[in-house]
Amino acid sequence: MFATEKQRIMIDVKLFILIFLISSLSIRSQVVDVDREEEIRQATERLLRGFAEEGAEGAQYILGNRYYSGDGVEQSYTEAVKWYRLSAEQGYVPAQYMLGWCYLNGLGVEKSDTIAVKWIYVSAMQGVAQAQLYTGLCYYNGFFYEQSYTEAARWFRLAAEQGSDGAQHNLGLCYLKGQGVEQSDTTAIKWFRLSAERGNAKAQCILGKCYKEGRGVEKSDTTAIKWFKLAAEQGVKEARQMVGMYYAYEKQNFREAIEWFRPLAEQGDADAQAVLGFCLVKEHGAEHPYTEAVKWLKLAAEQGQAEGQFMLGICYAKGYGVAKSFTEAVRWYRLSAQQGNAYAQYNLGICYKKGYGVPKSISESVKWIKKSKLQKPSR
């Protein structure tokens, strides 16, 4: 299935014509009937397969893609690999990368990191951005190659300069941490911004953190929240948490914070459950009764979340959404205090001082109040 140089030239000319025809026919197919469209599809498929069988590496690669995605043919990774291999062995760079990818993930072939790295490296050397990104990751983590931040940064840069948002994000991290390059917050921001503007969620989140901290840029909560929201919309948990914390503790907008934390709480995140419970206590009313707050605080507290335990203790001490019980309040204060929560330590000390839920004990009271004063209280 390999062609001579003269045959290849002729096949390449035919393939160019085929691609032109496919493009033209795809436009025309928008205005022809379904039967005619199917005739067009079958005709182009026959031409493509014919060129591939004659040894046209470009056609082999395209046919491999068809089988990989099931586009116009029955999906088959085995067939995809067959055509990728024929194309790759003729030096067709995109096919080399895809063949490596299939070996890396065990798609249509037995998984082999060694063979995968071989083909991915070959394509990386010839400028495939995704292959360069993967090679950089291998050097960064010490997979298959000796660990080297310098080499990682070099490969990330090659891919980043081609517009790979993943590589731009990773190169930004290298500059932020001074790994393989001279540390530079300003240069890190440059690459994070390029990646974030291409829609990379991780870059959007870290760019938000840089604006929040004023690292490499002028501090701006407004800009930070803009980037956090974009990342959160793509499912970045940390970004959603940052937006929620901003509304809860800096803006005191508990209603808005509730909307940001609820999805995380529903996924079982104990920290989100605790903050959601706190916000619901603050926002209590007909729409958000204390019982709803207690529900989330209990879920957090039972997972060992210290702030949730402290807030649940508050609810028992005040009778918010539960029967008032200093005994229960002390139980939850103690669990939180033992984890170092300064507010819980202080309240536990007061309970011992006044005999709320426990026998009075000045020594225990002093012990816990002293512990609370030795640390800066958490929120």
C-alpha positions as CSV (number, residue, x, y, z in Angstrom):
1,M,0.0,0.0,0.0
2,F,3.0,2.3,-0.4
3,A,3.3,4.5,-3.5
4,T,6.4,5.5,-5.5
5,E,7.3,9.2,-5.6
6,K,5.7,9.6,-9.0
7,Q,2.6,7.8,-7.9
8,R,2.5,9.9,-4.8
9,I,2.5,13.1,-6.7
10,M,-0.4,11.9,-8.8
11,I,-2.3,10.7,-5.8
12,D,-1.7,14.0,-4.0
13,V,-3.2,15.9,-6.9
14,K,-6.2,13.6,-6.9
15,L,-6.5,13.9,-3.2
16,F,-6.5,17.7,-3.5
17,I,-9.3,17.5,-6.0
18,L,-11.2,15.1,-3.7
19,I,-10.9,17.4,-0.8
20,F,-12.1,20.3,-3.0
21,L,-15.0,18.2,-4.2
22,I,-16.0,17.1,-0.6
23,S,-16.0,20.8,0.4
24,S,-18.1,21.8,-2.6
25,L,-20.5,18.9,-2.3
26,S,-21.0,19.5,1.4
27,I,-22.2,23.0,0.6
28,R,-24.4,21.7,-2.3
29,S,-25.8,19.0,-0.1
30,Q,-27.5,21.6,2.0
31,V,-29.9,22.3,-0.9
32,V,-30.3,18.8,-2.4
33,D,-32.6,16.0,-1.3
34,V,-31.6,13.3,1.2
35,D,-31.2,10.6,-1.5
36,R,-28.9,12.8,-3.5
37,E,-26.9,13.7,-0.4
38,E,-26.4,10.0,0.4
39,E,-25.2,9.4,-3.2
40,I,-22.6,12.2,-2.7
41,R,-21.5,10.7,0.6
42,Q,-21.0,7.2,-0.9
43,A,-19.1,8.6,-3.9
44,T,-16.7,10.6,-1.9
45,E,-16.2,7.7,0.5
46,R,-15.3,5.4,-2.4
47,L,-12.8,8.0,-3.7
48,L,-11.2,8.5,-0.3
49,R,-10.8,4.8,0.3
50,G,-9.4,4.3,-3.2
51,F,-6.8,6.9,-2.6
52,A,-5.9,5.4,0.8
53,E,-5.5,2.0,-0.7
54,E,-3.2,3.4,-3.4
55,G,-1.0,4.7,-0.6
56,A,-1.9,8.4,-0.2
57,E,-0.9,9.1,3.4
58,G,-3.2,12.1,3.7
59,A,-6.2,9.9,2.6
60,Q,-5.1,7.2,5.0
61,Y,-5.1,9.7,7.8
62,I,-8.5,11.0,6.9
63,L,-9.9,7.5,6.7
64,G,-8.3,6.7,10.1
65,N,-10.1,9.7,11.5
66,R,-13.4,8.5,10.0
67,Y,-13.0,5.2,11.8
68,Y,-11.8,6.8,15.0
69,S,-15.0,9.0,15.3
70,G,-17.4,6.8,13.4
71,D,-18.0,9.5,10.8
72,G,-19.8,7.8,7.9
73,V,-18.4,4.4,8.8
74,E,-19.0,2.0,11.7
75,Q,-16.8,3.2,14.5
76,S,-13.7,1.0,15.0
77,Y,-10.5,2.0,16.8
78,T,-8.8,-1.1,15.3
79,E,-9.5,0.1,11.8
80,A,-8.5,3.6,12.8
81,V,-5.1,2.3,14.0
82,K,-4.6,0.3,10.8
83,W,-4.9,3.5,8.7
84,Y,-3.0,5.7,11.1
85,R,-0.1,3.3,11.0
86,L,0.0,3.1,7.2
87,S,0.0,6.9,7.1
88,A,2.5,7.4,10.0
89,E,5.0,5.0,8.6
90,Q,5.1,7.2,5.5
91,G,6.0,10.1,7.7
92,Y,2.6,11.8,7.8
93,V,2.9,13.8,11.0
94,P,-0.7,14.1,12.2
95,A,-1.1,10.3,11.8
96,Q,2.0,9.8,13.9
97,Y,0.5,11.7,16.7
98,M,-2.8,9.9,16.5
99,L,-1.1,6.5,16.4
100,G,0.8,7.5,19.5
101,W,-2.4,8.6,21.2
102,C,-4.1,5.3,20.4
103,Y,-1.2,3.4,22.0
104,L,-1.2,5.7,25.0
105,N,-4.9,5.0,25.7
106,G,-5.1,1.4,24.4
107,L,-7.5,2.3,21.6
108,G,-7.6,-0.4,18.9
109,V,-4.2,-1.7,20.1
110,E,-2.7,-3.1,23.3
111,K,-1.7,-0.2,25.5
112,S,2.0,0.6,25.3
113,D,3.5,3.7,26.8
114,T,6.9,2.9,25.1
115,I,5.4,2.8,21.6
116,A,3.1,5.8,22.4
117,V,6.0,8.0,23.4
118,K,8.0,7.0,20.3
119,W,5.3,8.2,17.9
120,I,4.3,11.2,20.0
121,Y,7.9,12.4,20.2
122,V,8.4,11.9,16.5
123,S,5.4,14.2,15.8
124,A,6.5,16.6,18.5
125,M,9.8,17.0,16.8
126,Q,7.9,17.9,13.6
127,G,5.8,20.6,15.3
128,V,2.5,19.0,16.4
129,A,1.5,21.2,19.3
130,Q,-0.5,18.6,21.2
131,A,2.5,16.2,21.0
132,Q,4.8,19.0,22.2
133,L,2.5,19.6,25.1
134,Y,2.4,15.9,26.1
135,T,6.2,15.7,25.8
136,G,6.5,18.7,28.1
137,L,4.2,17.0,30.6
138,C,6.4,13.9,30.5
139,Y,9.5,15.9,31.3
140,Y,7.7,17.9,34.0
141,N,6.5,14.8,35.8
142,G,9.5,12.6,35.0
143,F,7.4,10.1,32.9
144,F,9.4,8.1,30.4
145,Y,12.2,10.8,30.5
146,E,14.5,12.0,33.3
147,Q,12.6,14.7,35.1
148,S,13.6,18.2,33.8
149,Y,11.7,21.4,34.3
150,T,14.0,23.1,31.8
151,E,13.0,20.6,29.1
152,A,9.4,20.8,30.1
153,A,9.4,24.5,29.8
154,R,11.1,24.3,26.4
155,W,8.4,22.0,25.0
156,F,5.6,23.9,26.6
157,R,6.9,27.1,24.9
158,L,7.0,25.4,21.5
159,A,3.4,24.4,21.9
160,A,2.3,27.6,23.5
161,E,3.7,29.7,20.7
162,Q,1.5,27.7,18.3
163,G,-1.6,28.7,20.4
164,S,-2.0,25.6,22.6
165,D,-4.0,26.9,25.6
166,G,-2.9,23.9,27.7
167,A,0.7,24.6,27.0
168,Q,0.2,28.3,27.7
169,H,-1.3,27.5,31.1
170,N,1.6,25.1,31.9
171,L,4.3,27.6,30.8
172,G,2.6,30.2,33.0
173,L,2.9,27.8,35.9
174,C,6.6,27.4,35.2
175,Y,7.2,31.1,35.3
176,L,5.0,31.5,38.4
177,K,7.0,28.9,40.3
178,G,10.4,29.5,38.6
179,Q,10.6,26.0,37.3
180,G,13.0,25.6,34.3
181,V,12.8,29.4,33.7
182,E,13.6,32.5,35.6
183,Q,10.7,33.2,38.0
184,S,8.5,36.0,36.7
185,D,5.0,36.8,37.8
186,T,4.6,39.3,34.9
187,T,5.5,36.7,32.3
188,A,3.4,34.1,34.1
189,I,0.4,36.5,33.8
190,K,1.1,36.9,30.1
191,W,0.8,33.2,29.4
192,F,-2.1,32.7,31.8
193,R,-4.1,35.5,30.0
194,L,-3.4,34.0,26.6
195,S,-4.6,30.6,27.8
196,A,-7.6,32.0,29.7
197,E,-8.8,34.1,26.7
198,R,-8.8,30.9,24.7
199,G,-11.2,29.4,27.3
200,N,-8.8,27.3,29.4
201,A,-10.6,26.9,32.7
202,K,-7.5,26.2,34.8
203,A,-5.9,29.4,33.5
204,Q,-9.0,31.4,34.1
205,C,-9.0,30.2,37.7
206,I,-5.3,30.9,38.4
207,L,-5.6,34.3,36.7
208,G,-8.4,35.1,39.0
209,K,-6.2,34.1,42.0
210,C,-3.4,36.4,40.7
211,Y,-5.9,39.3,40.5
212,K,-7.2,38.4,44.0
213,E,-3.7,38.5,45.5
214,G,-2.3,41.2,43.3
215,R,0.4,38.9,42.0
216,G,1.9,40.1,38.7
217,V,-1.0,42.5,38.2
218,E,-2.7,45.3,40.1
219,K,-5.0,43.7,42.7
220,S,-8.7,43.7,41.6
221,D,-11.5,41.8,43.2
222,T,-13.8,42.7,40.3
223,T,-11.4,41.3,37.7
224,A,-10.7,38.3,39.9
225,I,-14.4,37.4,40.2
226,K,-14.8,37.8,36.4
227,W,-12.2,35.1,35.8
228,F,-13.4,32.9,38.6
229,K,-17.0,33.0,37.2
230,L,-15.8,32.0,33.7
231,A,-13.8,29.1,35.2
232,A,-16.7,28.1,37.5
233,E,-19.1,27.9,34.5
234,Q,-16.7,25.3,33.1
235,G,-16.9,23.2,36.3
236,V,-13.8,24.3,38.2
237,K,-14.7,23.6,41.8
238,E,-12.1,25.9,43.3
239,A,-13.3,28.8,41.2
240,R,-16.9,28.3,42.3
241,Q,-15.7,28.2,45.9
242,M,-13.8,31.5,45.4
243,V,-16.9,33.2,44.0
244,G,-19.1,31.9,46.8
245,M,-16.6,33.0,49.5
246,Y,-16.4,36.4,48.0
247,Y,-20.1,36.9,48.2
248,A,-20.5,35.3,51.6
249,Y,-17.6,37.0,53.5
250,E,-16.6,40.1,51.6
251,K,-19.9,41.3,50.2
252,Q,-22.1,39.7,52.9
253,N,-24.5,38.8,50.1
254,F,-25.6,35.5,51.5
255,R,-28.4,35.0,49.0
256,E,-25.9,35.1,46.1
257,A,-23.4,33.0,48.0
258,I,-26.1,30.3,48.6
259,E,-26.6,29.9,44.8
260,W,-22.8,29.4,44.3
261,F,-22.3,26.9,47.1
262,R,-25.5,24.8,46.7
263,P,-24.3,22.8,43.7
264,L,-21.1,21.9,45.5
265,A,-22.9,21.0,48.7
266,E,-25.2,18.8,46.7
267,Q,-22.2,16.9,45.4
268,G,-21.2,16.1,49.0
269,D,-18.5,18.7,49.5
270,A,-18.2,19.2,53.2
271,D,-16.6,22.6,53.1
272,A,-19.4,23.8,50.8
273,Q,-22.1,22.3,53.0
274,A,-20.7,24.1,56.0
275,V,-20.6,27.5,54.3
276,L,-24.0,26.9,52.8
277,G,-25.4,26.2,56.2
278,F,-23.7,29.3,57.6
279,C,-25.2,31.4,54.8
280,L,-28.7,29.9,55.3
281,V,-28.5,30.8,59.0
282,K,-27.7,34.4,58.0
283,E,-30.4,34.5,55.4
284,H,-33.0,32.7,57.4
285,G,-36.6,33.4,56.8
286,A,-39.7,32.0,55.1
287,E,-37.7,31.1,52.0
288,H,-34.8,29.7,54.0
289,P,-35.9,28.3,57.3
290,Y,-33.3,27.3,60.0
291,T,-34.1,23.7,59.4
292,E,-32.6,23.9,56.0
293,A,-29.4,25.3,57.5
294,V,-29.3,22.6,60.1
295,K,-29.6,19.9,57.4
296,W,-26.5,21.1,55.6
297,L,-24.5,21.8,58.8
298,K,-25.2,18.2,60.0
299,L,-24.0,16.8,56.7
300,A,-20.8,18.8,57.0
301,A,-20.3,18.1,60.7
302,E,-20.8,14.4,60.3
303,Q,-18.0,14.4,57.7
304,G,-15.7,16.0,60.4
305,Q,-15.8,19.6,58.9
306,A,-14.8,21.8,61.9
307,E,-16.7,25.0,60.9
308,G,-19.8,22.9,60.2
309,Q,-19.5,21.4,63.7
310,F,-19.1,24.8,65.3
311,M,-22.1,26.3,63.5
312,L,-24.2,23.2,64.4
313,G,-23.2,23.8,68.0
314,I,-24.5,27.4,67.6
315,C,-27.8,26.1,66.3
316,Y,-28.2,23.7,69.3
317,A,-27.3,26.5,71.7
318,K,-29.8,28.9,70.3
319,G,-32.5,26.4,69.2
320,Y,-32.2,27.3,65.5
321,G,-34.0,24.6,63.5
322,V,-33.6,22.1,66.3
323,A,-34.7,21.7,69.9
324,K,-32.4,23.8,72.1
325,S,-29.8,21.6,73.8
326,F,-26.6,22.8,75.5
327,T,-25.5,19.2,75.8
328,E,-25.6,18.8,72.0
329,A,-24.1,22.2,71.6
330,V,-21.1,21.2,73.8
331,R,-20.7,17.9,71.9
332,W,-20.3,19.7,68.6
333,Y,-18.2,22.6,70.0
334,R,-15.8,20.0,71.5
335,L,-15.4,18.1,68.2
336,S,-14.7,21.4,66.4
337,A,-12.4,22.7,69.2
338,Q,-10.3,19.5,69.1
339,Q,-9.6,20.3,65.4
340,G,-8.4,23.8,66.4
341,N,-11.4,26.0,65.6
342,A,-10.8,29.1,67.8
343,Y,-14.4,30.1,68.0
344,A,-15.5,26.6,69.1
345,Q,-12.7,26.6,71.7
346,Y,-13.9,29.9,73.1
347,N,-17.5,28.8,73.2
348,L,-16.6,25.6,74.9
349,G,-14.6,27.5,77.5
350,I,-17.7,29.7,78.2
351,C,-19.9,26.6,78.5
352,Y,-17.5,25.3,81.2
353,K,-17.4,28.6,82.9
354,K,-21.2,28.9,83.1
355,G,-22.0,25.2,83.3
356,Y,-24.0,25.1,80.1
357,G,-24.3,21.4,79.0
358,V,-21.3,20.4,81.3
359,P,-20.5,20.7,85.0
360,K,-18.8,24.0,85.8
361,S,-15.0,23.9,85.7
362,I,-12.8,26.9,85.9
363,S,-9.7,25.0,84.9
364,E,-11.4,23.6,81.8
365,S,-12.8,27.0,81.0
366,V,-9.4,28.6,81.2
367,K,-7.8,25.9,79.2
368,W,-10.1,26.2,76.2
369,I,-10.3,30.0,76.3
370,K,-6.6,30.2,76.5
371,K,-6.3,27.9,73.4
372,S,-8.6,30.1,71.5
373,K,-6.5,33.2,72.2
374,L,-3.3,31.6,71.1
375,Q,-4.4,31.5,67.5
376,K,-6.1,33.8,65.1
377,P,-9.7,32.8,64.8
378,S,-10.9,31.3,61.6
379,R,-14.0,32.6,59.9
